[in-house]
């Protein structure tokens, strides 16, 4: 057998490279999906506390809650920011 000679030899390596790239992409996709617990995109927080903000509360509201808890905002500043967000008391 004469490797590297003949009509299709130039295309054979191209198909091999494309096959390897395809397998790598499939593995990366599987790792991404399975690493996210099977969820694709933005998901709400579950009982373990993993995920996005709780239902009915925006990320901005959550950040305000954290800043208020750290003492970075006074009670008046907190209420004012909630009103700006349209989530006032």
PDB file of N, CA, C and O in Angstrom, chain B, residues numbered from 101:
ATOM      1  N   UNK B 101       0.830  -1.173   0.000  1.00  0.00           N
ATOM      2  CA  UNK B 101       0.000   0.000   0.000  1.00  0.00           C
ATOM      3  C   UNK B 101       0.880   1.244   0.000  1.00  0.00           C
ATOM      4  O   UNK B 101       1.926   1.268   0.647  1.00  0.00           O
ATOM      5  N   UNK B 102       0.466   2.253  -0.708  1.00  0.00           N
ATOM      6  CA  UNK B 102       1.255   3.466  -0.830  1.00  0.00           C
ATOM      7  C   UNK B 102       0.518   4.607  -0.131  1.00  0.00           C
ATOM      8  O   UNK B 102      -0.376   5.218  -0.716  1.00  0.00           O
ATOM      9  N   UNK B 103       0.884   4.892   1.102  1.00  0.00           N
ATOM     10  CA  UNK B 103       0.235   5.967   1.861  1.00  0.00           C
ATOM     11  C   UNK B 103       0.673   7.323   1.316  1.00  0.00           C
ATOM     12  O   UNK B 103       1.849   7.538   1.025  1.00  0.00           O
ATOM     13  N   UNK B 104      -0.288   8.231   1.183  1.00  0.00           N
ATOM     14  CA  UNK B 104       0.023   9.567   0.721  1.00  0.00           C
ATOM     15  C   UNK B 104      -0.022   9.729  -0.784  1.00  0.00           C
ATOM     16  O   UNK B 104       0.169  10.835  -1.291  1.00  0.00           O
ATOM     17  N   UNK B 105      -0.268   8.663  -1.500  1.00  0.00           N
ATOM     18  CA  UNK B 105      -0.334   8.746  -2.950  1.00  0.00           C
ATOM     19  C   UNK B 105      -1.710   8.288  -3.412  1.00  0.00           C
ATOM     20  O   UNK B 105      -2.348   7.474  -2.745  1.00  0.00           O
ATOM     21  N   UNK B 106      -2.148   8.776  -4.486  1.00  0.00           N
ATOM     22  CA  UNK B 106      -3.416   8.360  -5.041  1.00  0.00           C
ATOM     23  C   UNK B 106      -4.382   9.524  -5.145  1.00  0.00           C
ATOM     24  O   UNK B 106      -4.054  10.660  -4.804  1.00  0.00           O
ATOM     25  N   UNK B 107      -5.579   9.217  -5.622  1.00  0.00           N
ATOM     26  CA  UNK B 107      -6.545  10.269  -5.884  1.00  0.00           C
ATOM     27  C   UNK B 107      -7.118  10.904  -4.619  1.00  0.00           C
ATOM     28  O   UNK B 107      -7.229  12.129  -4.559  1.00  0.00           O
ATOM     29  N   UNK B 108      -7.482  10.127  -3.619  1.00  0.00           N
ATOM     30  CA  UNK B 108      -8.207  10.671  -2.468  1.00  0.00           C
ATOM     31  C   UNK B 108      -7.359  10.987  -1.263  1.00  0.00           C
ATOM     32  O   UNK B 108      -7.905  11.360  -0.225  1.00  0.00           O
ATOM     33  N   UNK B 109      -6.067  10.857  -1.349  1.00  0.00           N
ATOM     34  CA  UNK B 109      -5.242  11.021  -0.158  1.00  0.00           C
ATOM     35  C   UNK B 109      -5.280  12.434   0.407  1.00  0.00           C
ATOM     36  O   UNK B 109      -5.210  12.615   1.623  1.00  0.00           O
ATOM     37  N   UNK B 110      -5.386  13.420  -0.442  1.00  0.00           N
ATOM     38  CA  UNK B 110      -5.406  14.803   0.032  1.00  0.00           C
ATOM     39  C   UNK B 110      -6.676  15.105   0.822  1.00  0.00           C
ATOM     40  O   UNK B 110      -6.651  15.923   1.741  1.00  0.00           O
ATOM     41  N   UNK B 111      -7.772  14.461   0.478  1.00  0.00           N
ATOM     42  CA  UNK B 111      -9.033  14.710   1.167  1.00  0.00           C
ATOM     43  C   UNK B 111      -9.188  13.858   2.414  1.00  0.00           C
ATOM     44  O   UNK B 111      -9.967  14.205   3.302  1.00  0.00           O
ATOM     45  N   UNK B 112      -8.475  12.767   2.498  1.00  0.00           N
ATOM     46  CA  UNK B 112      -8.622  11.876   3.652  1.00  0.00           C
ATOM     47  C   UNK B 112      -8.207  12.560   4.950  1.00  0.00           C
ATOM     48  O   UNK B 112      -8.886  12.404   5.965  1.00  0.00           O
ATOM     49  N   UNK B 113      -7.124  13.302   4.943  1.00  0.00           N
ATOM     50  CA  UNK B 113      -6.691  13.967   6.174  1.00  0.00           C
ATOM     51  C   UNK B 113      -7.675  15.059   6.561  1.00  0.00           C
ATOM     52  O   UNK B 113      -7.881  15.311   7.748  1.00  0.00           O
ATOM     53  N   UNK B 114      -8.291  15.716   5.570  1.00  0.00           N
ATOM     54  CA  UNK B 114      -9.275  16.754   5.854  1.00  0.00           C
ATOM     55  C   UNK B 114     -10.491  16.158   6.569  1.00  0.00           C
ATOM     56  O   UNK B 114     -10.984  16.735   7.538  1.00  0.00           O
ATOM     57  N   UNK B 115     -10.969  15.017   6.099  1.00  0.00           N
ATOM     58  CA  UNK B 115     -12.107  14.364   6.755  1.00  0.00           C
ATOM     59  C   UNK B 115     -11.740  13.922   8.167  1.00  0.00           C
ATOM     60  O   UNK B 115     -12.571  13.990   9.072  1.00  0.00           O
ATOM     61  N   UNK B 116     -10.516  13.474   8.360  1.00  0.00           N
ATOM     62  CA  UNK B 116     -10.061  13.081   9.687  1.00  0.00           C
ATOM     63  C   UNK B 116     -10.035  14.255  10.650  1.00  0.00           C
ATOM     64  O   UNK B 116     -10.460  14.130  11.799  1.00  0.00           O
ATOM     65  N   UNK B 117      -9.542  15.380  10.192  1.00  0.00           N
ATOM     66  CA  UNK B 117      -9.500  16.593  11.024  1.00  0.00           C
ATOM     67  C   UNK B 117     -10.920  17.065  11.348  1.00  0.00           C
ATOM     68  O   UNK B 117     -11.214  17.415  12.491  1.00  0.00           O
ATOM     69  N   UNK B 118     -11.788  17.073  10.353  1.00  0.00           N
ATOM     70  CA  UNK B 118     -13.182  17.479  10.585  1.00  0.00           C
ATOM     71  C   UNK B 118     -13.881  16.542  11.566  1.00  0.00           C
ATOM     72  O   UNK B 118     -14.674  16.987  12.396  1.00  0.00           O
ATOM     73  N   UNK B 119     -13.591  15.256  11.471  1.00  0.00           N
ATOM     74  CA  UNK B 119     -14.174  14.290  12.394  1.00  0.00           C
ATOM     75  C   UNK B 119     -13.707  14.552  13.821  1.00  0.00           C
ATOM     76  O   UNK B 119     -14.510  14.520  14.754  1.00  0.00           O
ATOM     77  N   UNK B 120     -12.433  14.806  13.992  1.00  0.00           N
ATOM     78  CA  UNK B 120     -11.897  15.083  15.334  1.00  0.00           C
ATOM     79  C   UNK B 120     -12.491  16.373  15.898  1.00  0.00           C
ATOM     80  O   UNK B 120     -12.854  16.419  17.073  1.00  0.00           O
ATOM     81  N   UNK B 121     -12.594  17.417  15.081  1.00  0.00           N
ATOM     82  CA  UNK B 121     -13.189  18.677  15.526  1.00  0.00           C
ATOM     83  C   UNK B 121     -14.644  18.464  15.934  1.00  0.00           C
ATOM     84  O   UNK B 121     -15.093  19.004  16.945  1.00  0.00           O
ATOM     85  N   UNK B 122     -15.383  17.676  15.147  1.00  0.00           N
ATOM     86  CA  UNK B 122     -16.776  17.379  15.484  1.00  0.00           C
ATOM     87  C   UNK B 122     -16.910  16.642  16.801  1.00  0.00           C
ATOM     88  O   UNK B 122     -17.795  16.959  17.596  1.00  0.00           O
ATOM     89  N   UNK B 123     -16.060  15.677  17.048  1.00  0.00           N
ATOM     90  CA  UNK B 123     -16.104  14.923  18.309  1.00  0.00           C
ATOM     91  C   UNK B 123     -15.780  15.836  19.481  1.00  0.00           C
ATOM     92  O   UNK B 123     -16.437  15.764  20.519  1.00  0.00           O
ATOM     93  N   UNK B 124     -14.770  16.699  19.328  1.00  0.00           N
ATOM     94  CA  UNK B 124     -14.407  17.630  20.402  1.00  0.00           C
ATOM     95  C   UNK B 124     -15.565  18.573  20.705  1.00  0.00           C
ATOM     96  O   UNK B 124     -15.856  18.836  21.871  1.00  0.00           O
ATOM     97  N   UNK B 125     -16.230  19.085  19.669  1.00  0.00           N
ATOM     98  CA  UNK B 125     -17.368  19.973  19.883  1.00  0.00           C
ATOM     99  C   UNK B 125     -18.519  19.263  20.595  1.00  0.00           C
ATOM    100  O   UNK B 125     -19.165  19.844  21.466  1.00  0.00           O
ATOM    101  N   UNK B 126     -18.772  18.020  20.227  1.00  0.00           N
ATOM    102  CA  UNK B 126     -19.827  17.257  20.901  1.00  0.00           C
ATOM    103  C   UNK B 126     -19.495  17.020  22.373  1.00  0.00           C
ATOM    104  O   UNK B 126     -20.374  17.111  23.230  1.00  0.00           O
ATOM    105  N   UNK B 127     -18.239  16.719  22.666  1.00  0.00           N
ATOM    106  CA  UNK B 127     -17.828  16.510  24.059  1.00  0.00           C
ATOM    107  C   UNK B 127     -17.972  17.810  24.853  1.00  0.00           C
ATOM    108  O   UNK B 127     -18.464  17.791  25.981  1.00  0.00           O
ATOM    109  N   UNK B 128     -17.545  18.945  24.272  1.00  0.00           N
ATOM    110  CA  UNK B 128     -17.680  20.226  24.957  1.00  0.00           C
ATOM    111  C   UNK B 128     -19.145  20.576  25.215  1.00  0.00           C
ATOM    112  O   UNK B 128     -19.487  21.082  26.284  1.00  0.00           O
ATOM    113  N   UNK B 129     -19.993  20.310  24.249  1.00  0.00           N
ATOM    114  CA  UNK B 129     -21.420  20.569  24.422  1.00  0.00           C
ATOM    115  C   UNK B 129     -21.995  19.694  25.528  1.00  0.00           C
ATOM    116  O   UNK B 129     -22.777  20.171  26.350  1.00  0.00           O
ATOM    117  N   UNK B 130     -21.619  18.430  25.555  1.00  0.00           N
ATOM    118  CA  UNK B 130     -22.115  17.521  26.590  1.00  0.00           C
ATOM    119  C   UNK B 130     -21.643  17.953  27.969  1.00  0.00           C
ATOM    120  O   UNK B 130     -22.412  17.907  28.929  1.00  0.00           O
ATOM    121  N   UNK B 131     -20.387  18.372  28.078  1.00  0.00           N
ATOM    122  CA  UNK B 131     -19.867  18.830  29.374  1.00  0.00           C
ATOM    123  C   UNK B 131     -20.599  20.080  29.826  1.00  0.00           C
ATOM    124  O   UNK B 131     -20.922  20.219  31.006  1.00  0.00           O
ATOM    125  N   UNK B 132     -20.861  20.986  28.905  1.00  0.00           N
ATOM    126  CA  UNK B 132     -21.554  22.225  29.262  1.00  0.00           C
ATOM    127  C   UNK B 132     -22.980  21.950  29.736  1.00  0.00           C
ATOM    128  O   UNK B 132     -23.419  22.503  30.745  1.00  0.00           O
ATOM    129  N   UNK B 133     -23.692  21.107  29.018  1.00  0.00           N
ATOM    130  CA  UNK B 133     -25.080  20.817  29.385  1.00  0.00           C
ATOM    131  C   UNK B 133     -25.139  20.016  30.681  1.00  0.00           C
ATOM    132  O   UNK B 133     -25.932  20.336  31.567  1.00  0.00           O
ATOM    133  N   UNK B 134     -24.321  18.988  30.803  1.00  0.00           N
ATOM    134  CA  UNK B 134     -24.352  18.163  32.005  1.00  0.00           C
ATOM    135  C   UNK B 134     -23.758  18.888  33.203  1.00  0.00           C
ATOM    136  O   UNK B 134     -24.169  18.635  34.336  1.00  0.00           O
ATOM    137  N   UNK B 135     -22.809  19.776  32.981  1.00  0.00           N
ATOM    138  CA  UNK B 135     -22.225  20.554  34.068  1.00  0.00           C
ATOM    139  C   UNK B 135     -23.194  21.582  34.622  1.00  0.00           C
ATOM    140  O   UNK B 135     -23.023  22.053  35.746  1.00  0.00           O
ATOM    141  N   UNK B 136     -24.201  21.932  33.854  1.00  0.00           N
ATOM    142  CA  UNK B 136     -25.217  22.890  34.270  1.00  0.00           C
ATOM    143  C   UNK B 136     -26.439  22.166  34.828  1.00  0.00           C
ATOM    144  O   UNK B 136     -27.509  22.762  34.952  1.00  0.00           O
ATOM    145  N   UNK B 137     -26.292  20.916  35.158  1.00  0.00           N
ATOM    146  CA  UNK B 137     -27.415  20.147  35.695  1.00  0.00           C
ATOM    147  C   UNK B 137     -28.484  19.860  34.667  1.00  0.00           C
ATOM    148  O   UNK B 137     -29.637  19.622  35.030  1.00  0.00           O
ATOM    149  N   UNK B 138     -28.134  19.876  33.394  1.00  0.00           N
ATOM    150  CA  UNK B 138     -29.112  19.609  32.353  1.00  0.00           C
ATOM    151  C   UNK B 138     -29.927  20.824  31.967  1.00  0.00           C
ATOM    152  O   UNK B 138     -30.751  20.748  31.055  1.00  0.00           O
ATOM    153  N   UNK B 139     -29.713  21.960  32.650  1.00  0.00           N
ATOM    154  CA  UNK B 139     -30.454  23.185  32.323  1.00  0.00           C
ATOM    155  C   UNK B 139     -29.696  23.944  31.259  1.00  0.00           C
ATOM    156  O   UNK B 139     -28.468  24.026  31.294  1.00  0.00           O
ATOM    157  N   UNK B 140     -30.419  24.489  30.329  1.00  0.00           N
ATOM    158  CA  UNK B 140     -29.813  25.304  29.294  1.00  0.00           C
ATOM    159  C   UNK B 140     -30.316  26.719  29.502  1.00  0.00           C
ATOM    160  O   UNK B 140     -31.522  26.946  29.598  1.00  0.00           O
ATOM    161  N   UNK B 141     -29.388  27.680  29.574  1.00  0.00           N
ATOM    162  CA  UNK B 141     -29.778  29.071  29.760  1.00  0.00           C
ATOM    163  C   UNK B 141     -29.925  29.431  31.223  1.00  0.00           C
ATOM    164  O   UNK B 141     -29.346  28.780  32.093  1.00  0.00           O
ATOM    165  N   UNK B 142     -30.702  30.471  31.494  1.00  0.00           N
ATOM    166  CA  UNK B 142     -30.878  31.018  32.831  1.00  0.00           C
ATOM    167  C   UNK B 142     -31.975  30.251  33.563  1.00  0.00           C
ATOM    168  O   UNK B 142     -33.087  30.113  33.053  1.00  0.00           O
ATOM    169  N   UNK B 143     -31.673  29.768  34.721  1.00  0.00           N
ATOM    170  CA  UNK B 143     -32.650  28.989  35.486  1.00  0.00           C
ATOM    171  C   UNK B 143     -32.886  29.656  36.832  1.00  0.00           C
ATOM    172  O   UNK B 143     -32.017  30.366  37.337  1.00  0.00           O
ATOM    173  N   UNK B 144     -34.049  29.432  37.407  1.00  0.00           N
ATOM    174  CA  UNK B 144     -34.345  30.014  38.713  1.00  0.00           C
ATOM    175  C   UNK B 144     -33.672  29.203  39.811  1.00  0.00           C
ATOM    176  O   UNK B 144     -33.301  28.046  39.616  1.00  0.00           O
ATOM    177  N   UNK B 145     -33.527  29.827  40.951  1.00  0.00           N
ATOM    178  CA  UNK B 145     -32.849  29.205  42.081  1.00  0.00           C
ATOM    179  C   UNK B 145     -33.675  28.040  42.606  1.00  0.00           C
ATOM    180  O   UNK B 145     -34.889  28.146  42.783  1.00  0.00           O
ATOM    181  N   UNK B 146     -32.992  26.924  42.853  1.00  0.00           N
ATOM    182  CA  UNK B 146     -33.693  25.773  43.408  1.00  0.00           C
ATOM    183  C   UNK B 146     -33.490  25.740  44.922  1.00  0.00           C
ATOM    184  O   UNK B 146     -32.926  26.677  45.486  1.00  0.00           O
ATOM    185  N   UNK B 147     -33.938  24.683  45.583  1.00  0.00           N
ATOM    186  CA  UNK B 147     -33.887  24.592  47.040  1.00  0.00           C
ATOM    187  C   UNK B 147     -32.461  24.637  47.583  1.00  0.00           C
ATOM    188  O   UNK B 147     -32.253  25.050  48.724  1.00  0.00           O
ATOM    189  N   UNK B 148     -31.482  24.221  46.793  1.00  0.00           N
ATOM    190  CA  UNK B 148     -30.101  24.215  47.271  1.00  0.00           C
ATOM    191  C   UNK B 148     -29.456  25.587  47.176  1.00  0.00           C
ATOM    192  O   UNK B 148     -28.332  25.771  47.643  1.00  0.00           O
ATOM    193  N   UNK B 149     -30.155  26.568  46.570  1.00  0.00           N
ATOM    194  CA  UNK B 149     -29.604  27.903  46.460  1.00  0.00           C
ATOM    195  C   UNK B 149     -28.755  28.101  45.227  1.00  0.00           C
ATOM    196  O   UNK B 149     -28.089  29.128  45.097  1.00  0.00           O
ATOM    197  N   UNK B 150     -28.763  27.143  44.317  1.00  0.00           N
ATOM    198  CA  UNK B 150     -27.961  27.244  43.105  1.00  0.00           C
ATOM    199  C   UNK B 150     -28.827  27.805  41.996  1.00  0.00           C
ATOM    200  O   UNK B 150     -29.982  27.406  41.849  1.00  0.00           O
ATOM    201  N   UNK B 151     -28.291  28.712  41.224  1.00  0.00           N
ATOM    202  CA  UNK B 151     -29.025  29.249  40.086  1.00  0.00           C
ATOM    203  C   UNK B 151     -29.189  30.746  40.202  1.00  0.00           C
ATOM    204  O   UNK B 151     -28.378  31.421  40.835  1.00  0.00           O
ATOM    205  N   UNK B 152     -30.230  31.261  39.595  1.00  0.00           N
ATOM    206  CA  UNK B 152     -30.467  32.697  39.559  1.00  0.00           C
ATOM    207  C   UNK B 152     -31.214  33.182  40.775  1.00  0.00           C
ATOM    208  O   UNK B 152     -31.302  32.482  41.784  1.00  0.00           O
ATOM    209  N   UNK B 153     -31.756  34.388  40.680  1.00  0.00           N
ATOM    210  CA  UNK B 153     -32.478  34.955  41.810  1.00  0.00           C
ATOM    211  C   UNK B 153     -33.781  34.218  42.077  1.00  0.00           C
ATOM    212  O   UNK B 153     -34.314  33.575  41.173  1.00  0.00           O
ATOM    213  N   UNK B 154     -34.305  34.294  43.294  1.00  0.00           N
ATOM    214  CA  UNK B 154     -35.566  33.630  43.609  1.00  0.00           C
ATOM    215  C   UNK B 154     -36.712  34.190  42.770  1.00  0.00           C
ATOM    216  O   UNK B 154     -36.610  35.281  42.210  1.00  0.00           O
ATOM    217  N   UNK B 155     -37.801  33.432  42.692  1.00  0.00           N
ATOM    218  CA  UNK B 155     -38.961  33.862  41.914  1.00  0.00           C
ATOM    219  C   UNK B 155     -39.481  35.196  42.436  1.00  0.00           C
ATOM    220  O   UNK B 155     -39.521  35.431  43.644  1.00  0.00           O
ATOM    221  N   UNK B 156     -39.885  36.079  41.495  1.00  0.00           N
ATOM    222  CA  UNK B 156     -40.488  37.337  41.874  1.00  0.00           C
ATOM    223  C   UNK B 156     -39.483  38.404  42.273  1.00  0.00           C
ATOM    224  O   UNK B 156     -39.888  39.486  42.699  1.00  0.00           O
ATOM    225  N   UNK B 157     -38.209  38.145  42.155  1.00  0.00           N
ATOM    226  CA  UNK B 157     -37.205  39.115  42.565  1.00  0.00           C
ATOM    227  C   UNK B 157     -36.160  39.220  41.462  1.00  0.00           C
ATOM    228  O   UNK B 157     -35.623  38.208  41.011  1.00  0.00           O
ATOM    229  N   UNK B 158     -35.872  40.441  41.031  1.00  0.00           N
ATOM    230  CA  UNK B 158     -34.891  40.635  39.969  1.00  0.00           C
ATOM    231  C   UNK B 158     -33.476  40.571  40.527  1.00  0.00           C
ATOM    232  O   UNK B 158     -33.262  40.613  41.739  1.00  0.00           O
ATOM    233  N   UNK B 159     -32.537  40.472  39.632  1.00  0.00           N
ATOM    234  CA  UNK B 159     -31.137  40.463  40.041  1.00  0.00           C
ATOM    235  C   UNK B 159     -30.760  41.790  40.688  1.00  0.00           C
ATOM    236  O   UNK B 159     -30.002  41.818  41.657  1.00  0.00           O
ATOM    237  N   UNK B 160     -31.288  42.888  40.154  1.00  0.00           N
ATOM    238  CA  UNK B 160     -31.006  44.205  40.739  1.00  0.00           C
ATOM    239  C   UNK B 160     -31.531  44.282  42.174  1.00  0.00           C
ATOM    240  O   UNK B 160     -30.875  44.839  43.054  1.00  0.00           O
ATOM    241  N   UNK B 161     -32.703  43.725  42.397  1.00  0.00           N
ATOM    242  CA  UNK B 161     -33.270  43.705  43.748  1.00  0.00           C
ATOM    243  C   UNK B 161     -32.387  42.877  44.684  1.00  0.00           C
ATOM    244  O   UNK B 161     -32.158  43.257  45.832  1.00  0.00           O
ATOM    245  N   UNK B 162     -31.910  41.777  44.194  1.00  0.00           N
ATOM    246  CA  UNK B 162     -31.030  40.923  44.999  1.00  0.00           C
ATOM    247  C   UNK B 162     -29.737  41.662  45.353  1.00  0.00           C
ATOM    248  O   UNK B 162     -29.262  41.567  46.485  1.00  0.00           O
ATOM    249  N   UNK B 163     -29.168  42.395  44.395  1.00  0.00           N
ATOM    250  CA  UNK B 163     -27.950  43.159  44.657  1.00  0.00           C
ATOM    251  C   UNK B 163     -28.210  44.234  45.703  1.00  0.00           C
ATOM    252  O   UNK B 163     -27.393  44.453  46.598  1.00  0.00           O
ATOM    253  N   UNK B 164     -29.355  44.902  45.585  1.00  0.00           N
ATOM    254  CA  UNK B 164     -29.703  45.906  46.599  1.00  0.00           C
ATOM    255  C   UNK B 164     -29.828  45.270  47.980  1.00  0.00           C
ATOM    256  O   UNK B 164     -29.358  45.830  48.970  1.00  0.00           O
ATOM    257  N   UNK B 165     -30.458  44.109  48.042  1.00  0.00           N
ATOM    258  CA  UNK B 165     -30.583  43.408  49.324  1.00  0.00           C
ATOM    259  C   UNK B 165     -29.209  43.114  49.923  1.00  0.00           C
ATOM    260  O   UNK B 165     -28.992  43.299  51.120  1.00  0.00           O
ATOM    261  N   UNK B 166     -28.290  42.657  49.080  1.00  0.00           N
ATOM    262  CA  UNK B 166     -26.950  42.338  49.563  1.00  0.00           C
ATOM    263  C   UNK B 166     -26.215  43.581  50.037  1.00  0.00           C
ATOM    264  O   UNK B 166     -25.558  43.556  51.078  1.00  0.00           O
ATOM    265  N   UNK B 167     -26.321  44.678  49.276  1.00  0.00           N
ATOM    266  CA  UNK B 167     -25.648  45.917  49.671  1.00  0.00           C
ATOM    267  C   UNK B 167     -26.232  46.468  50.961  1.00  0.00           C
ATOM    268  O   UNK B 167     -25.499  46.986  51.804  1.00  0.00           O
ATOM    269  N   UNK B 168     -27.550  46.363  51.123  1.00  0.00           N
ATOM    270  CA  UNK B 168     -28.187  46.829  52.354  1.00  0.00           C
ATOM    271  C   UNK B 168     -27.744  45.969  53.536  1.00  0.00           C
ATOM    272  O   UNK B 168     -27.493  46.481  54.627  1.00  0.00           O
ATOM    273  N   UNK B 169     -27.650  44.659  53.311  1.00  0.00           N
ATOM    274  CA  UNK B 169     -27.220  43.756  54.381  1.00  0.00           C
ATOM    275  C   UNK B 169     -25.770  44.018  54.782  1.00  0.00           C
ATOM    276  O   UNK B 169     -25.418  43.846  55.949  1.00  0.00           O
ATOM    277  N   UNK B 170     -24.927  44.429  53.844  1.00  0.00           N
ATOM    278  CA  UNK B 170     -23.526  44.730  54.144  1.00  0.00           C
ATOM    279  C   UNK B 170     -23.355  46.093  54.806  1.00  0.00           C
ATOM    280  O   UNK B 170     -22.285  46.403  55.331  1.00  0.00           O
ATOM    281  N   UNK B 171     -24.408  46.903  54.779  1.00  0.00           N
ATOM    282  CA  UNK B 171     -24.323  48.232  55.368  1.00  0.00           C
ATOM    283  C   UNK B 171     -23.854  49.293  54.402  1.00  0.00           C
ATOM    284  O   UNK B 171     -23.533  50.407  54.816  1.00  0.00           O
ATOM    285  N   UNK B 172     -23.807  48.971  53.120  1.00  0.00           N
ATOM    286  CA  UNK B 172     -23.377  49.941  52.113  1.00  0.00           C
ATOM    287  C   UNK B 172     -24.465  50.964  51.816  1.00  0.00           C
ATOM    288  O   UNK B 172     -24.163  52.054  51.331  1.00  0.00           O
ATOM    289  N   UNK B 173     -25.720  50.641  52.096  1.00  0.00           N
ATOM    290  CA  UNK B 173     -26.853  51.541  51.864  1.00  0.00           C
ATOM    291  C   UNK B 173     -27.595  51.774  53.175  1.00  0.00           C
ATOM    292  O   UNK B 173     -27.715  50.876  54.008  1.00  0.00           O
ATOM    293  N   UNK B 174     -28.093  53.005  53.342  1.00  0.00           N
ATOM    294  CA  UNK B 174     -28.977  53.271  54.480  1.00  0.00           C
ATOM    295  C   UNK B 174     -30.377  52.791  54.107  1.00  0.00           C
ATOM    296  O   UNK B 174     -30.641  52.446  52.955  1.00  0.00           O
ATOM    297  N   UNK B 175     -31.259  52.774  55.088  1.00  0.00           N
ATOM    298  CA  UNK B 175     -32.630  52.326  54.835  1.00  0.00           C
ATOM    299  C   UNK B 175     -33.320  53.241  53.829  1.00  0.00           C
ATOM    300  O   UNK B 175     -34.071  52.770  52.975  1.00  0.00           O
ATOM    301  N   UNK B 176     -33.070  54.555  53.926  1.00  0.00           N
ATOM    302  CA  UNK B 176     -33.687  55.492  52.987  1.00  0.00           C
ATOM    303  C   UNK B 176     -33.155  55.293  51.570  1.00  0.00           C
ATOM    304  O   UNK B 176     -33.926  55.316  50.610  1.00  0.00           O
ATOM    305  N   UNK B 177     -31.839  55.096  51.432  1.00  0.00           N
ATOM    306  CA  UNK B 177     -31.257  54.848  50.119  1.00  0.00           C
ATOM    307  C   UNK B 177     -31.795  53.551  49.524  1.00  0.00           C
ATOM    308  O   UNK B 177     -32.063  53.472  48.325  1.00  0.00           O
ATOM    309  N   UNK B 178     -31.950  52.547  50.362  1.00  0.00           N
ATOM    310  CA  UNK B 178     -32.480  51.254  49.915  1.00  0.00           C
ATOM    311  C   UNK B 178     -33.892  51.410  49.359  1.00  0.00           C
ATOM    312  O   UNK B 178     -34.197  50.928  48.268  1.00  0.00           O
ATOM    313  N   UNK B 179     -34.750  52.089  50.122  1.00  0.00           N
ATOM    314  CA  UNK B 179     -36.139  52.289  49.680  1.00  0.00           C
ATOM    315  C   UNK B 179     -36.186  53.112  48.389  1.00  0.00           C
ATOM    316  O   UNK B 179     -36.973  52.822  47.487  1.00  0.00           O
ATOM    317  N   UNK B 180     -35.330  54.145  48.310  1.00  0.00           N
ATOM    318  CA  UNK B 180     -35.299  54.994  47.122  1.00  0.00           C
ATOM    319  C   UNK B 180     -34.891  54.190  45.882  1.00  0.00           C
ATOM    320  O   UNK B 180     -35.473  54.356  44.810  1.00  0.00           O
ATOM    321  N   UNK B 181     -33.901  53.332  46.034  1.00  0.00           N
ATOM    322  CA  UNK B 181     -33.457  52.516  44.905  1.00  0.00           C
ATOM    323  C   UNK B 181     -34.532  51.511  44.482  1.00  0.00           C
ATOM    324  O   UNK B 181     -34.698  51.237  43.294  1.00  0.00           O
ATOM    325  N   UNK B 182     -35.256  50.968  45.456  1.00  0.00           N
ATOM    326  CA  UNK B 182     -36.347  50.042  45.121  1.00  0.00           C
ATOM    327  C   UNK B 182     -37.432  50.757  44.324  1.00  0.00           C
ATOM    328  O   UNK B 182     -37.994  50.190  43.386  1.00  0.00           O
ATOM    329  N   UNK B 183     -37.727  52.005  44.698  1.00  0.00           N
ATOM    330  CA  UNK B 183     -38.726  52.759  43.959  1.00  0.00           C
ATOM    331  C   UNK B 183     -38.262  53.036  42.534  1.00  0.00           C
ATOM    332  O   UNK B 183     -39.066  52.995  41.603  1.00  0.00           O
ATOM    333  N   UNK B 184     -36.971  53.319  42.353  1.00  0.00           N
ATOM    334  CA  UNK B 184     -36.423  53.546  41.025  1.00  0.00           C
ATOM    335  C   UNK B 184     -36.593  52.296  40.170  1.00  0.00           C
ATOM    336  O   UNK B 184     -36.896  52.380  38.980  1.00  0.00           O
ATOM    337  N   UNK B 185     -36.395  51.141  40.789  1.00  0.00           N
ATOM    338  CA  UNK B 185     -36.560  49.883  40.069  1.00  0.00           C
ATOM    339  C   UNK B 185     -38.018  49.530  39.822  1.00  0.00           C
ATOM    340  O   UNK B 185     -38.315  48.627  39.039  1.00  0.00           O
ATOM    341  N   UNK B 186     -38.921  50.228  40.478  1.00  0.00           N
ATOM    342  CA  UNK B 186     -40.340  49.903  40.352  1.00  0.00           C
ATOM    343  C   UNK B 186     -40.750  48.746  41.222  1.00  0.00           C
ATOM    344  O   UNK B 186     -41.792  48.131  40.995  1.00  0.00           O
ATOM    345  N   UNK B 187     -39.932  48.439  42.225  1.00  0.00           N
ATOM    346  CA  UNK B 187     -40.222  47.335  43.126  1.00  0.00           C
ATOM    347  C   UNK B 187     -40.359  47.837  44.559  1.00  0.00           C
ATOM    348  O   UNK B 187     -40.046  47.126  45.514  1.00  0.00           O
ATOM    349  N   UNK B 188     -40.825  49.058  44.689  1.00  0.00           N
ATOM    350  CA  UNK B 188     -40.921  49.676  46.013  1.00  0.00           C
ATOM    351  C   UNK B 188     -41.905  48.954  46.923  1.00  0.00           C
ATOM    352  O   UNK B 188     -42.703  48.131  46.476  1.00  0.00           O
ATOM    353  N   UNK B 189     -41.829  49.282  48.213  1.00  0.00           N
ATOM    354  CA  UNK B 189     -42.715  48.609  49.191  1.00  0.00           C
ATOM    355  C   UNK B 189     -44.169  48.925  49.041  1.00  0.00           C
ATOM    356  O   UNK B 189     -44.992  48.418  49.803  1.00  0.00           O
TER     357      UNK B 189
END
